Amino acid sequence: MSAPVLEIKGVTKAWGENAVLHGVDLTVAEHEAVALIGASGSGKSTLLRCIDLLVEIDDGDVFLDGDVITDPSVDSVSVRRRLGLVFQAYNLFPHLTALENIVLGDRHAHGASKDEARERGRRLLDRFGLAGREDERPDDLSGGQQQRVALARAFAGRPRALLLDEVTSALDPELVGEVLEAVRDLKQEGVTMLIATHEMSFAREVADHVAFLHEGRILELGPPDQVLVDPERPETKRFLRRLLEAGRI
């Protein structure tokens, strides 16, 4: 296995009396894609936000390329420059064009010149199937196009790892495929990714490992064909059975 890019060790998080994460351990190796699956409320989004330092953990540590990033002395802004987090709700600036949304972070976070950032932004829009959409604002784009702009913006920072938080859950069904195709392309290029998803067929196709999160604990971790086809834990079996009965797999 390649060297780990992300290591999560014993991470716990509670909101008051509500414990959300219970000693989570997880490793994401270089060029690996790990899919986080589990019911709503299982802790997937909270875990991603803990890694990106948007949420302060109560205990445990997160390492990025061997460096602990959850120590209070660590500059969270510099850490986020090394990670790319894409939310389910796009979070694009509505008053900026697609190109400006991408250029903003590259210029301010990474010090790229205006011309360099704009050229890189155009290449990324083309790469994500959005050539010719440079001057359109988010409201003029479909949900799938907005999410691809968000992916391009995250990738513009040349992140060590992409954190994808249910990036298709806010989309109409006919738009899901175009976003998943963009993520497939990133996987083929060897981009390191931790993906919270409810798309089981996608997880089986793209992920090197699948982690089943249940009530804040990773109960099962393994290759997709093991976790999604022949799971060992009864909780995993019940979760997949409910999805099957709902016609979601």
C-alpha positions in Angstrom: 0.0 0.0 0.0 1.1 3.5 -0.7 2.0 5.9 2.1 -1.0 7.3 4.0 -2.2 10.7 3.1 -4.9 10.9 5.8 -4.9 9.0 9.1 -7.8 9.4 11.6 -7.0 8.0 15.0 -9.5 7.7 17.8 -11.5 10.7 16.8 -14.5 11.5 19.0 -17.0 14.3 18.8 -20.1 15.2 20.7 -22.6 18.0 20.6 -23.5 18.4 24.2 -24.9 15.1 25.4 -25.2 13.8 21.8 -22.2 11.7 20.9 -21.7 11.8 17.1 -18.3 10.1 16.6 -16.9 7.3 18.9 -13.2 6.7 18.5 -13.1 6.6 14.7 -10.0 5.1 13.1 -9.5 5.3 9.3 -6.6 5.5 6.9 -6.6 6.8 3.3 -3.5 6.0 1.3 -2.0 7.9 -1.6 -4.1 7.6 -4.8 -6.8 5.7 -2.9 -10.5 6.4 -2.8 -12.4 5.4 0.4 -16.2 5.6 0.5 -18.0 6.4 3.7 -21.5 4.8 3.8 -24.1 4.8 6.4 -27.6 6.1 7.3 -28.3 9.8 7.8 -27.0 10.8 11.2 -24.3 8.2 11.3 -21.6 10.8 11.4 -20.2 10.9 7.9 -20.5 14.7 7.3 -19.2 15.4 10.9 -16.2 13.2 10.2 -15.3 15.1 7.0 -15.7 18.5 8.8 -13.5 17.3 11.6 -10.8 16.4 9.1 -11.1 19.8 7.4 -10.9 21.5 10.8 -14.4 23.0 10.4 -15.4 21.2 13.5 -13.2 20.8 16.6 -12.7 17.3 17.7 -13.1 16.3 21.4 -10.4 13.6 21.4 -8.1 11.8 19.0 -6.0 13.1 16.2 -6.0 13.6 12.4 -2.8 13.3 10.4 -2.1 14.7 7.0 1.0 13.4 5.3 2.2 12.3 8.8 1.7 15.7 10.4 -0.9 16.1 13.1 -3.3 18.8 12.0 -5.7 18.7 15.0 -3.4 20.2 17.5 -4.8 23.6 18.6 -1.5 25.3 17.6 -1.9 24.3 14.0 -3.0 27.0 11.5 -6.3 25.7 10.2 -6.3 27.9 7.2 -3.0 26.4 6.0 -4.4 22.9 6.5 -7.5 23.7 4.4 -5.2 24.9 1.6 -3.9 21.3 1.5 -7.4 19.7 1.4 -10.4 20.2 -0.9 -13.8 19.9 0.6 -16.9 19.8 -1.6 -20.3 20.1 0.0 -23.6 18.8 -1.1 -25.0 22.4 -1.4 -22.3 23.6 -3.8 -21.5 26.8 -1.7 -20.5 28.8 -4.8 -20.5 32.6 -4.6 -23.6 33.6 -6.4 -22.3 37.0 -7.5 -19.2 35.5 -9.2 -19.0 33.7 -12.5 -18.0 30.1 -12.8 -14.4 31.1 -13.7 -14.2 33.7 -10.9 -15.4 31.1 -8.3 -12.5 28.9 -9.3 -9.9 31.7 -9.6 -10.6 33.2 -6.2 -9.1 30.5 -4.1 -6.1 29.9 -6.4 -5.2 33.6 -6.2 -5.7 34.3 -2.6 -4.9 30.9 -1.0 -2.0 29.9 -3.3 -0.6 33.2 -4.6 -1.2 32.5 -8.3 -1.1 35.5 -10.6 -4.3 36.7 -12.2 -3.4 35.4 -15.6 -2.0 32.1 -14.2 -5.2 31.5 -12.1 -7.5 32.3 -15.0 -5.7 30.0 -17.4 -5.8 27.2 -14.9 -9.4 27.9 -14.2 -10.3 27.6 -17.9 -8.4 24.4 -18.2 -10.3 23.0 -15.2 -13.7 24.1 -16.6 -12.9 22.3 -19.8 -11.7 19.3 -17.9 -15.0 19.1 -16.0 -17.1 19.5 -19.2 -17.9 23.2 -18.7 -16.0 24.9 -21.5 -17.9 27.9 -22.7 -19.5 28.4 -19.3 -16.8 30.6 -17.9 -18.8 33.8 -17.6 -22.1 32.3 -16.3 -23.1 32.8 -12.7 -24.3 29.9 -10.6 -28.0 30.7 -11.0 -27.6 30.3 -14.8 -26.2 26.8 -14.4 -27.9 23.5 -13.6 -27.3 21.8 -10.3 -25.0 19.3 -11.9 -23.0 22.1 -13.6 -22.8 24.0 -10.3 -21.5 20.9 -8.5 -18.9 20.4 -11.2 -17.8 24.0 -10.8 -17.4 23.2 -7.0 -15.3 20.2 -7.9 -13.1 22.3 -10.2 -12.7 25.0 -7.5 -11.6 22.4 -4.9 -9.2 20.8 -7.4 -7.8 24.3 -8.3 -6.0 24.3 -5.0 -4.0 21.2 -5.9 -5.2 19.4 -2.7 -3.4 16.4 -1.2 -6.9 14.9 -0.8 -10.5 15.6 -1.8 -13.2 15.3 0.8 -16.6 14.8 -0.9 -19.7 15.2 1.2 -22.7 13.6 -0.5 -22.0 15.7 -3.6 -25.0 14.2 -5.5 -27.7 14.3 -2.7 -29.0 17.8 -3.7 -29.3 17.0 -7.4 -32.2 15.8 -9.4 -31.8 12.2 -10.5 -31.0 13.0 -14.1 -28.1 15.3 -13.0 -26.4 12.8 -10.7 -24.7 10.9 -13.5 -22.7 13.8 -14.8 -21.2 14.6 -11.4 -20.4 11.0 -10.7 -18.6 10.8 -14.1 -16.5 13.7 -13.0 -15.5 11.9 -9.8 -14.8 8.8 -11.8 -12.4 10.7 -13.9 -10.6 12.0 -10.8 -10.3 8.5 -9.5 -8.7 7.3 -12.8 -6.2 10.1 -12.4 -5.2 8.8 -9.0 -6.6 11.6 -6.9 -6.8 10.7 -3.2 -10.4 10.9 -2.0 -12.6 10.3 1.0 -16.2 10.2 -0.2 -19.3 10.2 1.9 -22.0 8.8 -0.4 -25.4 7.2 -0.5 -24.8 5.9 -4.1 -23.9 2.3 -3.4 -23.3 1.4 -7.1 -20.9 4.3 -7.4 -19.1 3.3 -4.2 -18.7 -0.2 -5.5 -17.3 1.0 -8.8 -15.0 3.8 -7.6 -13.8 3.0 -4.1 -10.8 0.9 -3.2 -12.3 0.5 0.3 -15.7 1.1 1.8 -16.2 2.1 5.4 -19.6 1.5 7.0 -20.3 4.1 9.7 -23.1 3.3 12.2 -24.0 5.5 15.1 -20.6 7.2 15.0 -18.5 4.0 14.7 -16.9 2.3 11.8 -18.3 -1.2 12.1 -17.0 -2.6 8.8 -14.2 -1.7 6.5 -13.0 -3.6 3.4 -13.1 -3.9 -0.4 -16.4 -2.9 -2.0 -17.3 -6.5 -3.0 -16.9 -7.6 0.6 -18.7 -4.8 2.4 -21.5 -4.2 -0.2 -22.0 -7.8 -1.4 -21.1 -10.0 1.4 -21.0 -8.0 4.6 -20.1 -9.6 7.9 -21.8 -7.3 10.4 -25.6 -7.6 11.0 -25.9 -3.8 11.1 -24.3 -3.5 7.6 -26.7 -6.2 6.3 -29.7 -4.3 7.7 -28.6 -1.0 6.2 -28.1 -2.5 2.8 -31.4 -4.4 3.0 -33.3 -1.2 3.7 -31.7 0.4 0.7 -32.6 -2.6 -1.5 -36.2 -2.5 -0.3 -36.3 1.2 -1.0 -35.0 0.6 -4.6 -31.8 2.6 -4.0 -29.4 -0.2 -4.9 
